[in-house]
């Protein structure tokens, strides 16, 4: 009897006689923000931890949650992945909505728990951009703005041209911002300015070294969320 009922239900669904329950509408947000974190060979474990703790401290800072609350909808969606080579990217934290200090702390906690998953493979900013475009395309939340935020300590040295990747992303309405770390390449900010960032209102904030990364990422996040270039 059970199997007969199951077959009848399946037939009704297939023929449209029994409508499927509608999917819940995705919550709209002010910003879909992708955080792309450098895990290439030049970033040793100490430097990686400084990057990670910089993001943790920034999202726990009340100034970030106040910037989020100032938006029209008062909420953003954020995700983070690690990147190295052209096809080497790993999700560190999945999409989460931040609308207040509690949810900002939850995102910070998720970053703190995330292990390092990549340890080399080249430095492909273009690969990081291409991956970010795909992540944004599958984002579960509708947003008025879409931003890829790339941090790194080296120029694009593998994969295709970062200019091509940037221009294709910008053509899709995506903004790319940058956070170059200048400890190994003092003129990396010029590379980011000319070949990485792009889109309306795009900007970068440089960090002199990994020790100053936390201050730089805090300033950058506040400006990014509030849509105010520093």
matplotlib code that plots the C-alpha trace (Angstrom):
import matplotlib.pyplot as plt

x = [0.0, 2.8, 4.7, 1.4, 0.7, 4.3, 4.0, 0.8, 2.3, 5.4, 3.0, 1.1, 4.2, 5.5, 2.3, 1.8, -1.4, 0.3, 2.2, 5.5, 5.9, 7.5, 11.1, 11.6, 12.6, 16.3, 16.8, 17.9, 21.0, 22.9, 26.1, 27.4, 31.0, 33.6, 36.9, 39.8, 42.7, 46.3, 47.6, 50.5, 54.0, 55.3, 52.8, 54.3, 52.1, 52.9, 51.9, 48.8, 47.7, 48.2, 45.9, 43.4, 43.4, 43.2, 39.9, 38.7, 39.4, 37.9, 34.5, 34.5, 35.0, 31.7, 32.6, 32.0, 28.6, 27.7, 28.7, 26.5, 23.5, 23.9, 22.9, 19.4, 18.6, 21.0, 22.5, 25.3, 26.2, 29.9, 31.9, 35.7, 38.0, 41.8, 43.6, 46.9, 47.3, 44.9, 42.6, 43.5, 40.9, 39.2, 36.2, 37.1, 33.7, 30.4, 27.9, 26.7, 24.4, 25.7, 23.1, 24.3, 27.2, 26.0, 26.1, 29.4, 30.9, 29.6, 31.3, 34.5, 34.3, 33.9, 37.0, 38.9, 37.9, 38.7, 42.0, 44.6, 43.8, 46.4, 50.2, 51.5, 50.8, 51.8, 50.2, 47.2, 45.2, 43.4, 42.4, 41.2, 39.1, 37.6, 36.7, 35.1, 32.9, 31.6, 31.0, 29.0, 27.0, 25.8, 25.3, 22.0, 21.1, 20.1, 22.3, 22.4, 26.2, 28.7, 32.3, 35.4, 38.0, 41.4, 44.3, 47.8, 51.6, 52.6, 51.9, 50.0, 52.6, 50.5, 47.4, 46.0, 46.3, 44.8, 43.7, 41.6, 40.1, 39.3, 37.8, 35.5, 34.4, 33.7, 31.7, 29.4, 28.8, 31.3, 33.6, 37.1, 38.9, 42.4, 44.5, 48.2, 50.7, 54.0, 56.4, 58.0, 57.1, 57.2, 55.6, 52.8, 50.3, 51.0, 50.4, 47.0, 46.1, 46.8, 46.0, 43.7, 41.1, 38.3, 34.6, 32.7, 34.1, 36.8, 39.8, 42.6, 44.1, 47.8, 49.4, 53.1, 53.5, 51.6, 51.8, 49.8, 47.3, 44.6, 44.5, 44.3, 41.6, 39.4, 39.7, 39.0, 35.9, 34.3, 34.9, 33.7, 30.5, 29.6, 30.5, 32.9, 36.3, 39.0]
y = [0.0, 2.4, 1.9, 2.3, 5.7, 6.8, 6.0, 7.9, 11.0, 10.8, 10.6, 13.6, 15.7, 14.6, 15.6, 18.8, 17.6, 18.2, 21.5, 21.6, 23.9, 27.2, 27.9, 30.6, 33.9, 34.8, 37.6, 40.8, 42.5, 45.7, 44.0, 40.6, 40.6, 38.0, 38.0, 36.4, 35.7, 34.9, 31.5, 31.3, 30.0, 33.5, 33.6, 31.4, 30.2, 33.2, 35.6, 33.6, 33.8, 37.6, 37.9, 35.6, 37.4, 40.8, 39.7, 38.3, 41.5, 43.6, 41.9, 42.0, 45.7, 47.6, 50.1, 47.4, 46.4, 50.2, 50.6, 47.6, 49.1, 52.3, 50.6, 50.8, 47.2, 47.1, 43.7, 42.3, 38.7, 37.7, 34.7, 34.0, 31.7, 31.1, 31.3, 30.5, 29.1, 29.5, 26.7, 26.5, 28.1, 26.7, 28.0, 29.0, 30.4, 30.0, 32.7, 34.3, 37.3, 40.0, 42.5, 43.3, 42.7, 39.2, 38.0, 39.9, 38.0, 34.8, 35.4, 36.3, 33.0, 31.1, 32.7, 31.9, 28.2, 27.9, 26.0, 26.8, 24.6, 25.8, 26.1, 27.0, 26.7, 30.1, 33.5, 33.8, 37.0, 36.3, 32.9, 34.4, 36.9, 34.3, 32.1, 35.1, 35.8, 32.2, 32.5, 35.7, 34.1, 31.4, 33.7, 32.8, 36.5, 39.3, 42.4, 45.9, 45.7, 42.8, 43.2, 40.9, 42.0, 40.6, 40.7, 39.4, 40.0, 39.4, 40.3, 38.0, 35.5, 32.5, 31.9, 34.4, 38.2, 39.8, 42.7, 40.3, 38.7, 42.1, 43.6, 40.6, 40.8, 44.5, 44.0, 41.8, 44.7, 43.4, 45.8, 44.6, 46.2, 45.3, 45.1, 44.7, 43.8, 45.5, 43.6, 41.6, 43.8, 47.5, 48.6, 46.0, 48.8, 50.1, 46.6, 46.5, 50.0, 49.3, 45.6, 44.4, 46.8, 48.0, 49.0, 52.0, 53.3, 50.7, 51.4, 49.7, 50.1, 49.1, 47.4, 48.1, 44.5, 41.7, 43.3, 46.2, 44.1, 44.2, 48.0, 48.1, 45.5, 47.3, 50.6, 48.8, 46.9, 50.0, 52.0, 49.0, 48.4, 52.1, 52.6, 55.4, 55.1, 56.1]
z = [0.0, 1.0, -2.3, -4.3, -2.6, -3.2, -6.9, -7.2, -5.5, -7.8, -10.9, -9.7, -9.2, -12.6, -14.4, -12.4, -10.7, -7.3, -7.1, -5.4, -2.5, -3.6, -2.5, 0.2, -1.3, -0.7, 1.8, 0.0, 1.2, 0.5, -0.5, -1.6, -0.5, -1.4, 0.6, -1.3, 1.0, -0.2, 0.8, -1.7, -0.9, 0.0, 2.9, 5.7, 8.5, 10.8, 8.0, 7.2, 10.9, 10.9, 7.9, 9.5, 12.9, 11.1, 9.6, 12.9, 14.8, 12.0, 12.1, 15.8, 15.8, 16.4, 13.6, 11.0, 12.3, 12.5, 8.9, 7.9, 9.9, 7.9, 4.7, 3.2, 4.2, 7.1, 6.1, 4.0, 2.9, 3.1, 2.2, 2.3, 0.3, 0.1, -3.2, -4.8, -8.3, -11.3, -10.2, -6.6, -4.4, -1.3, 0.6, 4.1, 5.3, 3.4, 2.8, 6.0, 6.5, 8.9, 10.2, 13.8, 16.2, 17.0, 13.4, 12.8, 15.8, 14.4, 11.1, 12.9, 14.9, 11.6, 10.2, 13.4, 13.1, 9.5, 8.9, 6.2, 3.2, 0.6, 1.0, -2.4, -6.1, -7.5, -7.3, -9.6, -8.9, -12.2, -10.9, -7.7, -9.6, -11.9, -8.9, -7.2, -10.2, -10.0, -6.2, -6.8, -9.6, -7.2, -4.2, -2.4, -1.7, -4.0, -3.6, -5.0, -5.0, -5.7, -4.6, -4.7, -2.1, -2.9, -0.4, -1.3, -1.1, -4.7, -8.3, -10.7, -11.9, -13.0, -15.0, -17.5, -17.3, -14.3, -16.5, -18.6, -15.6, -14.0, -17.2, -17.6, -14.0, -14.2, -17.4, -15.3, -12.9, -10.2, -8.4, -7.4, -4.5, -3.3, -0.2, -1.3, 1.4, 0.6, 2.7, -0.2, -3.1, -2.1, -5.4, -5.3, -4.8, -8.3, -9.7, -7.9, -9.1, -12.7, -13.1, -10.3, -9.0, -11.2, -11.4, -10.2, -6.9, -6.7, -4.4, -2.5, 0.9, 1.3, 4.3, 4.8, 6.1, 7.7, 11.1, 9.8, 7.9, 10.7, 10.7, 6.9, 6.6, 9.2, 7.2, 4.0, 5.2, 6.7, 3.4, 1.3, 3.3, 3.5, -0.2, 0.7, -1.0, 1.6]

ax = plt.figure().add_subplot(projection="3d")
ax.plot(x, y, z, "-o")
ax.set_aspect("equal")
plt.show()
